[in-house]
Amino acid sequence: MSDALNGKPPASAYIIGGVFLVWNLIGLMFYYQQMTLTPEALANMGDEIATFMEATPVWANAGYAIAVNAGVLASIFLLLRKFSWAFPLYVVSLLGVLTQDFDAFVLRDVVGVWGSGAYYLPTVVIVICIVELWYSRSVANRYQR
């Protein structure tokens, strides 16, 4: 019997959920690394980058923390087939990403510090957030539990 007929999510839902979980765990690891940088590690980055990172407001760091933690939780819920729980957490994750990016790109000049390469990772992160939202909404609508 096909997955569409028996109402069970396909095996690909676990694969996609696993990929999303790995992505968000990598983000959580980067968050932890950034928050635990030693003064020596900051000094090795150069004065301009160290100054930029040290000047990051608490609310922007909170946005980062919320983004990665909500993304990890949403991915776990996706794997647990709690699809209707995953979608709102992915929304929260995207809002956290946008909060962090608002600080870096709008309020402060991240491109002036990091160069044009500063656009790449945030763009990829936002695109993946949108894919997570689309996918979680899609499976929630199809396999509501």
mmCIF file of the C-alpha atoms, coordinates in Angstrom:
data_MODEL
# 
_entry.id   MODEL 
# 
loop_
_atom_site.group_PDB 
_atom_site.id 
_atom_site.type_symbol 
_atom_site.label_atom_id 
_atom_site.label_alt_id 
_atom_site.label_comp_id 
_atom_site.label_asym_id 
_atom_site.label_entity_id 
_atom_site.label_seq_id 
_atom_site.pdbx_PDB_ins_code 
_atom_site.Cartn_x 
_atom_site.Cartn_y 
_atom_site.Cartn_z 
_atom_site.occupancy 
_atom_site.B_iso_or_equiv 
_atom_site.pdbx_formal_charge 
_atom_site.auth_seq_id 
_atom_site.auth_comp_id 
_atom_site.auth_asym_id 
_atom_site.auth_atom_id 
_atom_site.pdbx_PDB_model_num 
ATOM 1   C CA . MET A 1 1   ? 0.000  0.000  0.000  1.00 0.00 ? 1   MET A CA 1 
ATOM 2   C CA . SER A 1 2   ? 1.402  3.396  -0.877 1.00 0.00 ? 2   SER A CA 1 
ATOM 3   C CA . ASP A 1 3   ? 2.122  6.060  1.694  1.00 0.00 ? 3   ASP A CA 1 
ATOM 4   C CA . ALA A 1 4   ? -0.462 8.338  0.130  1.00 0.00 ? 4   ALA A CA 1 
ATOM 5   C CA . LEU A 1 5   ? -3.165 5.715  0.669  1.00 0.00 ? 5   LEU A CA 1 
ATOM 6   C CA . ASN A 1 6   ? -2.332 4.671  4.225  1.00 0.00 ? 6   ASN A CA 1 
ATOM 7   C CA . GLY A 1 7   ? -1.781 8.202  5.552  1.00 0.00 ? 7   GLY A CA 1 
ATOM 8   C CA . LYS A 1 8   ? 1.766  7.563  6.701  1.00 0.00 ? 8   LYS A CA 1 
ATOM 9   C CA . PRO A 1 9   ? 4.525  10.019 5.836  1.00 0.00 ? 9   PRO A CA 1 
ATOM 10  C CA . PRO A 1 10  ? 7.047  8.637  3.361  1.00 0.00 ? 10  PRO A CA 1 
ATOM 11  C CA . ALA A 1 11  ? 10.538 7.554  4.440  1.00 0.00 ? 11  ALA A CA 1 
ATOM 12  C CA . SER A 1 12  ? 11.834 10.721 2.823  1.00 0.00 ? 12  SER A CA 1 
ATOM 13  C CA . ALA A 1 13  ? 10.217 12.675 5.684  1.00 0.00 ? 13  ALA A CA 1 
ATOM 14  C CA . TYR A 1 14  ? 12.749 11.090 8.057  1.00 0.00 ? 14  TYR A CA 1 
ATOM 15  C CA . ILE A 1 15  ? 15.631 11.771 5.696  1.00 0.00 ? 15  ILE A CA 1 
ATOM 16  C CA . ILE A 1 16  ? 14.622 15.408 5.193  1.00 0.00 ? 16  ILE A CA 1 
ATOM 17  C CA . GLY A 1 17  ? 13.962 15.837 8.919  1.00 0.00 ? 17  GLY A CA 1 
ATOM 18  C CA . GLY A 1 18  ? 17.385 14.345 9.643  1.00 0.00 ? 18  GLY A CA 1 
ATOM 19  C CA . VAL A 1 19  ? 19.075 16.720 7.216  1.00 0.00 ? 19  VAL A CA 1 
ATOM 20  C CA . PHE A 1 20  ? 17.244 19.660 8.813  1.00 0.00 ? 20  PHE A CA 1 
ATOM 21  C CA . LEU A 1 21  ? 18.310 18.452 12.263 1.00 0.00 ? 21  LEU A CA 1 
ATOM 22  C CA . VAL A 1 22  ? 21.966 18.172 11.242 1.00 0.00 ? 22  VAL A CA 1 
ATOM 23  C CA . TRP A 1 23  ? 21.839 21.666 9.687  1.00 0.00 ? 23  TRP A CA 1 
ATOM 24  C CA . ASN A 1 24  ? 20.346 23.172 12.836 1.00 0.00 ? 24  ASN A CA 1 
ATOM 25  C CA . LEU A 1 25  ? 22.761 21.310 15.122 1.00 0.00 ? 25  LEU A CA 1 
ATOM 26  C CA . ILE A 1 26  ? 25.628 22.773 13.094 1.00 0.00 ? 26  ILE A CA 1 
ATOM 27  C CA . GLY A 1 27  ? 24.065 26.205 13.656 1.00 0.00 ? 27  GLY A CA 1 
ATOM 28  C CA . LEU A 1 28  ? 23.820 25.470 17.378 1.00 0.00 ? 28  LEU A CA 1 
ATOM 29  C CA . MET A 1 29  ? 27.483 24.461 17.420 1.00 0.00 ? 29  MET A CA 1 
ATOM 30  C CA . PHE A 1 30  ? 28.484 27.720 15.697 1.00 0.00 ? 30  PHE A CA 1 
ATOM 31  C CA . TYR A 1 31  ? 26.367 29.688 18.166 1.00 0.00 ? 31  TYR A CA 1 
ATOM 32  C CA . TYR A 1 32  ? 28.092 27.990 21.092 1.00 0.00 ? 32  TYR A CA 1 
ATOM 33  C CA . GLN A 1 33  ? 31.518 28.608 19.578 1.00 0.00 ? 33  GLN A CA 1 
ATOM 34  C CA . GLN A 1 34  ? 30.751 32.288 19.004 1.00 0.00 ? 34  GLN A CA 1 
ATOM 35  C CA . MET A 1 35  ? 29.397 32.810 22.511 1.00 0.00 ? 35  MET A CA 1 
ATOM 36  C CA . THR A 1 36  ? 32.402 31.140 24.129 1.00 0.00 ? 36  THR A CA 1 
ATOM 37  C CA . LEU A 1 37  ? 35.163 32.868 22.162 1.00 0.00 ? 37  LEU A CA 1 
ATOM 38  C CA . THR A 1 38  ? 38.087 33.741 24.377 1.00 0.00 ? 38  THR A CA 1 
ATOM 39  C CA . PRO A 1 39  ? 39.668 37.189 24.263 1.00 0.00 ? 39  PRO A CA 1 
ATOM 40  C CA . GLU A 1 40  ? 42.718 35.580 22.633 1.00 0.00 ? 40  GLU A CA 1 
ATOM 41  C CA . ALA A 1 41  ? 40.602 34.019 19.879 1.00 0.00 ? 41  ALA A CA 1 
ATOM 42  C CA . LEU A 1 42  ? 38.871 37.356 19.273 1.00 0.00 ? 42  LEU A CA 1 
ATOM 43  C CA . ALA A 1 43  ? 42.230 39.128 19.098 1.00 0.00 ? 43  ALA A CA 1 
ATOM 44  C CA . ASN A 1 44  ? 43.393 36.659 16.427 1.00 0.00 ? 44  ASN A CA 1 
ATOM 45  C CA . MET A 1 45  ? 40.464 37.670 14.225 1.00 0.00 ? 45  MET A CA 1 
ATOM 46  C CA . GLY A 1 46  ? 41.698 41.214 13.842 1.00 0.00 ? 46  GLY A CA 1 
ATOM 47  C CA . ASP A 1 47  ? 40.705 44.402 15.585 1.00 0.00 ? 47  ASP A CA 1 
ATOM 48  C CA . GLU A 1 48  ? 37.824 45.369 13.313 1.00 0.00 ? 48  GLU A CA 1 
ATOM 49  C CA . ILE A 1 49  ? 36.130 41.951 13.440 1.00 0.00 ? 49  ILE A CA 1 
ATOM 50  C CA . ALA A 1 50  ? 36.730 41.595 17.182 1.00 0.00 ? 50  ALA A CA 1 
ATOM 51  C CA . THR A 1 51  ? 35.245 45.043 17.811 1.00 0.00 ? 51  THR A CA 1 
ATOM 52  C CA . PHE A 1 52  ? 32.237 44.218 15.633 1.00 0.00 ? 52  PHE A CA 1 
ATOM 53  C CA . MET A 1 53  ? 31.584 40.932 17.427 1.00 0.00 ? 53  MET A CA 1 
ATOM 54  C CA . GLU A 1 54  ? 32.031 42.414 20.891 1.00 0.00 ? 54  GLU A CA 1 
ATOM 55  C CA . ALA A 1 55  ? 29.588 45.212 20.029 1.00 0.00 ? 55  ALA A CA 1 
ATOM 56  C CA . THR A 1 56  ? 26.811 42.799 19.093 1.00 0.00 ? 56  THR A CA 1 
ATOM 57  C CA . PRO A 1 57  ? 23.794 43.715 21.231 1.00 0.00 ? 57  PRO A CA 1 
ATOM 58  C CA . VAL A 1 58  ? 22.323 41.145 23.591 1.00 0.00 ? 58  VAL A CA 1 
ATOM 59  C CA . TRP A 1 59  ? 19.039 41.087 21.679 1.00 0.00 ? 59  TRP A CA 1 
ATOM 60  C CA . ALA A 1 60  ? 20.846 40.131 18.438 1.00 0.00 ? 60  ALA A CA 1 
ATOM 61  C CA . ASN A 1 61  ? 22.661 37.300 20.218 1.00 0.00 ? 61  ASN A CA 1 
ATOM 62  C CA . ALA A 1 62  ? 19.299 36.272 21.683 1.00 0.00 ? 62  ALA A CA 1 
ATOM 63  C CA . GLY A 1 63  ? 17.865 36.205 18.158 1.00 0.00 ? 63  GLY A CA 1 
ATOM 64  C CA . TYR A 1 64  ? 20.708 33.883 17.147 1.00 0.00 ? 64  TYR A CA 1 
ATOM 65  C CA . ALA A 1 65  ? 20.086 31.629 20.168 1.00 0.00 ? 65  ALA A CA 1 
ATOM 66  C CA . ILE A 1 66  ? 16.355 31.514 19.509 1.00 0.00 ? 66  ILE A CA 1 
ATOM 67  C CA . ALA A 1 67  ? 16.914 30.772 15.823 1.00 0.00 ? 67  ALA A CA 1 
ATOM 68  C CA . VAL A 1 68  ? 19.177 27.775 16.352 1.00 0.00 ? 68  VAL A CA 1 
ATOM 69  C CA . ASN A 1 69  ? 17.337 26.319 19.338 1.00 0.00 ? 69  ASN A CA 1 
ATOM 70  C CA . ALA A 1 70  ? 13.913 26.652 17.710 1.00 0.00 ? 70  ALA A CA 1 
ATOM 71  C CA . GLY A 1 71  ? 15.325 25.094 14.534 1.00 0.00 ? 71  GLY A CA 1 
ATOM 72  C CA . VAL A 1 72  ? 16.705 22.115 16.446 1.00 0.00 ? 72  VAL A CA 1 
ATOM 73  C CA . LEU A 1 73  ? 13.408 21.602 18.288 1.00 0.00 ? 73  LEU A CA 1 
ATOM 74  C CA . ALA A 1 74  ? 11.381 21.964 15.097 1.00 0.00 ? 74  ALA A CA 1 
ATOM 75  C CA . SER A 1 75  ? 13.545 19.378 13.365 1.00 0.00 ? 75  SER A CA 1 
ATOM 76  C CA . ILE A 1 76  ? 13.127 16.961 16.269 1.00 0.00 ? 76  ILE A CA 1 
ATOM 77  C CA . PHE A 1 77  ? 9.357  17.427 16.107 1.00 0.00 ? 77  PHE A CA 1 
ATOM 78  C CA . LEU A 1 78  ? 9.504  16.785 12.369 1.00 0.00 ? 78  LEU A CA 1 
ATOM 79  C CA . LEU A 1 79  ? 11.283 13.483 13.047 1.00 0.00 ? 79  LEU A CA 1 
ATOM 80  C CA . LEU A 1 80  ? 8.738  12.627 15.752 1.00 0.00 ? 80  LEU A CA 1 
ATOM 81  C CA . ARG A 1 81  ? 5.928  13.271 13.243 1.00 0.00 ? 81  ARG A CA 1 
ATOM 82  C CA . LYS A 1 82  ? 4.611  16.201 15.261 1.00 0.00 ? 82  LYS A CA 1 
ATOM 83  C CA . PHE A 1 83  ? 4.300  18.189 12.056 1.00 0.00 ? 83  PHE A CA 1 
ATOM 84  C CA . SER A 1 84  ? 1.878  20.778 13.402 1.00 0.00 ? 84  SER A CA 1 
ATOM 85  C CA . TRP A 1 85  ? 4.407  21.604 16.160 1.00 0.00 ? 85  TRP A CA 1 
ATOM 86  C CA . ALA A 1 86  ? 7.347  21.867 13.768 1.00 0.00 ? 86  ALA A CA 1 
ATOM 87  C CA . PHE A 1 87  ? 5.923  24.643 11.591 1.00 0.00 ? 87  PHE A CA 1 
ATOM 88  C CA . PRO A 1 88  ? 5.476  27.309 14.320 1.00 0.00 ? 88  PRO A CA 1 
ATOM 89  C CA . LEU A 1 89  ? 8.952  26.570 15.658 1.00 0.00 ? 89  LEU A CA 1 
ATOM 90  C CA . TYR A 1 90  ? 10.420 27.022 12.185 1.00 0.00 ? 90  TYR A CA 1 
ATOM 91  C CA . VAL A 1 91  ? 8.607  30.389 12.066 1.00 0.00 ? 91  VAL A CA 1 
ATOM 92  C CA . VAL A 1 92  ? 10.235 31.339 15.374 1.00 0.00 ? 92  VAL A CA 1 
ATOM 93  C CA . SER A 1 93  ? 13.599 30.194 13.990 1.00 0.00 ? 93  SER A CA 1 
ATOM 94  C CA . LEU A 1 94  ? 13.212 32.400 10.909 1.00 0.00 ? 94  LEU A CA 1 
ATOM 95  C CA . LEU A 1 95  ? 12.228 35.367 13.092 1.00 0.00 ? 95  LEU A CA 1 
ATOM 96  C CA . GLY A 1 96  ? 15.383 34.826 15.151 1.00 0.00 ? 96  GLY A CA 1 
ATOM 97  C CA . VAL A 1 97  ? 17.495 34.751 11.985 1.00 0.00 ? 97  VAL A CA 1 
ATOM 98  C CA . LEU A 1 98  ? 15.878 37.945 10.720 1.00 0.00 ? 98  LEU A CA 1 
ATOM 99  C CA . THR A 1 99  ? 16.469 39.620 14.096 1.00 0.00 ? 99  THR A CA 1 
ATOM 100 C CA . GLN A 1 100 ? 20.152 38.786 13.996 1.00 0.00 ? 100 GLN A CA 1 
ATOM 101 C CA . ASP A 1 101 ? 20.458 39.868 10.364 1.00 0.00 ? 101 ASP A CA 1 
ATOM 102 C CA . PHE A 1 102 ? 18.598 43.122 11.059 1.00 0.00 ? 102 PHE A CA 1 
ATOM 103 C CA . ASP A 1 103 ? 21.287 44.033 13.564 1.00 0.00 ? 103 ASP A CA 1 
ATOM 104 C CA . ALA A 1 104 ? 24.181 43.023 11.327 1.00 0.00 ? 104 ALA A CA 1 
ATOM 105 C CA . PHE A 1 105 ? 22.962 44.413 7.998  1.00 0.00 ? 105 PHE A CA 1 
ATOM 106 C CA . VAL A 1 106 ? 20.647 47.290 8.888  1.00 0.00 ? 106 VAL A CA 1 
ATOM 107 C CA . LEU A 1 107 ? 21.865 48.710 12.169 1.00 0.00 ? 107 LEU A CA 1 
ATOM 108 C CA . ARG A 1 108 ? 25.560 47.938 11.761 1.00 0.00 ? 108 ARG A CA 1 
ATOM 109 C CA . ASP A 1 109 ? 27.747 47.585 8.675  1.00 0.00 ? 109 ASP A CA 1 
ATOM 110 C CA . VAL A 1 110 ? 28.644 43.896 8.576  1.00 0.00 ? 110 VAL A CA 1 
ATOM 111 C CA . VAL A 1 111 ? 29.638 44.152 4.904  1.00 0.00 ? 111 VAL A CA 1 
ATOM 112 C CA . GLY A 1 112 ? 32.092 46.925 5.733  1.00 0.00 ? 112 GLY A CA 1 
ATOM 113 C CA . VAL A 1 113 ? 33.763 44.617 8.257  1.00 0.00 ? 113 VAL A CA 1 
ATOM 114 C CA . TRP A 1 114 ? 33.518 41.182 6.629  1.00 0.00 ? 114 TRP A CA 1 
ATOM 115 C CA . GLY A 1 115 ? 33.337 42.235 2.973  1.00 0.00 ? 115 GLY A CA 1 
ATOM 116 C CA . SER A 1 116 ? 30.814 41.127 0.356  1.00 0.00 ? 116 SER A CA 1 
ATOM 117 C CA . GLY A 1 117 ? 31.206 37.534 1.561  1.00 0.00 ? 117 GLY A CA 1 
ATOM 118 C CA . ALA A 1 118 ? 28.995 38.538 4.473  1.00 0.00 ? 118 ALA A CA 1 
ATOM 119 C CA . TYR A 1 119 ? 25.971 38.060 2.202  1.00 0.00 ? 119 TYR A CA 1 
ATOM 120 C CA . TYR A 1 120 ? 26.525 34.376 1.435  1.00 0.00 ? 120 TYR A CA 1 
ATOM 121 C CA . LEU A 1 121 ? 25.825 32.541 4.687  1.00 0.00 ? 121 LEU A CA 1 
ATOM 122 C CA . PRO A 1 122 ? 22.854 34.690 5.765  1.00 0.00 ? 122 PRO A CA 1 
ATOM 123 C CA . THR A 1 123 ? 21.298 34.192 2.322  1.00 0.00 ? 123 THR A CA 1 
ATOM 124 C CA . VAL A 1 124 ? 21.754 30.424 2.532  1.00 0.00 ? 124 VAL A CA 1 
ATOM 125 C CA . VAL A 1 125 ? 20.343 30.406 6.078  1.00 0.00 ? 125 VAL A CA 1 
ATOM 126 C CA . ILE A 1 126 ? 17.236 32.347 5.062  1.00 0.00 ? 126 ILE A CA 1 
ATOM 127 C CA . VAL A 1 127 ? 16.655 30.138 2.010  1.00 0.00 ? 127 VAL A CA 1 
ATOM 128 C CA . ILE A 1 128 ? 16.955 27.000 4.148  1.00 0.00 ? 128 ILE A CA 1 
ATOM 129 C CA . CYS A 1 129 ? 14.569 28.523 6.723  1.00 0.00 ? 129 CYS A CA 1 
ATOM 130 C CA . ILE A 1 130 ? 12.035 29.089 3.955  1.00 0.00 ? 130 ILE A CA 1 
ATOM 131 C CA . VAL A 1 131 ? 12.462 25.503 2.716  1.00 0.00 ? 131 VAL A CA 1 
ATOM 132 C CA . GLU A 1 132 ? 11.970 24.229 6.286  1.00 0.00 ? 132 GLU A CA 1 
ATOM 133 C CA . LEU A 1 133 ? 8.810  26.312 6.593  1.00 0.00 ? 133 LEU A CA 1 
ATOM 134 C CA . TRP A 1 134 ? 7.466  25.125 3.259  1.00 0.00 ? 134 TRP A CA 1 
ATOM 135 C CA . TYR A 1 135 ? 8.240  21.471 3.956  1.00 0.00 ? 135 TYR A CA 1 
ATOM 136 C CA . SER A 1 136 ? 6.881  21.457 7.508  1.00 0.00 ? 136 SER A CA 1 
ATOM 137 C CA . ARG A 1 137 ? 3.665  23.160 6.357  1.00 0.00 ? 137 ARG A CA 1 
ATOM 138 C CA . SER A 1 138 ? 3.375  20.712 3.485  1.00 0.00 ? 138 SER A CA 1 
ATOM 139 C CA . VAL A 1 139 ? 3.667  17.595 5.659  1.00 0.00 ? 139 VAL A CA 1 
ATOM 140 C CA . ALA A 1 140 ? 1.479  19.128 8.387  1.00 0.00 ? 140 ALA A CA 1 
ATOM 141 C CA . ASN A 1 141 ? -1.300 19.690 5.851  1.00 0.00 ? 141 ASN A CA 1 
ATOM 142 C CA . ARG A 1 142 ? -0.921 16.212 4.404  1.00 0.00 ? 142 ARG A CA 1 
ATOM 143 C CA . TYR A 1 143 ? -0.307 14.128 7.534  1.00 0.00 ? 143 TYR A CA 1 
ATOM 144 C CA . GLN A 1 144 ? -1.913 16.113 10.366 1.00 0.00 ? 144 GLN A CA 1 
ATOM 145 C CA . ARG A 1 145 ? -1.532 14.369 13.721 1.00 0.00 ? 145 ARG A CA 1 
# 
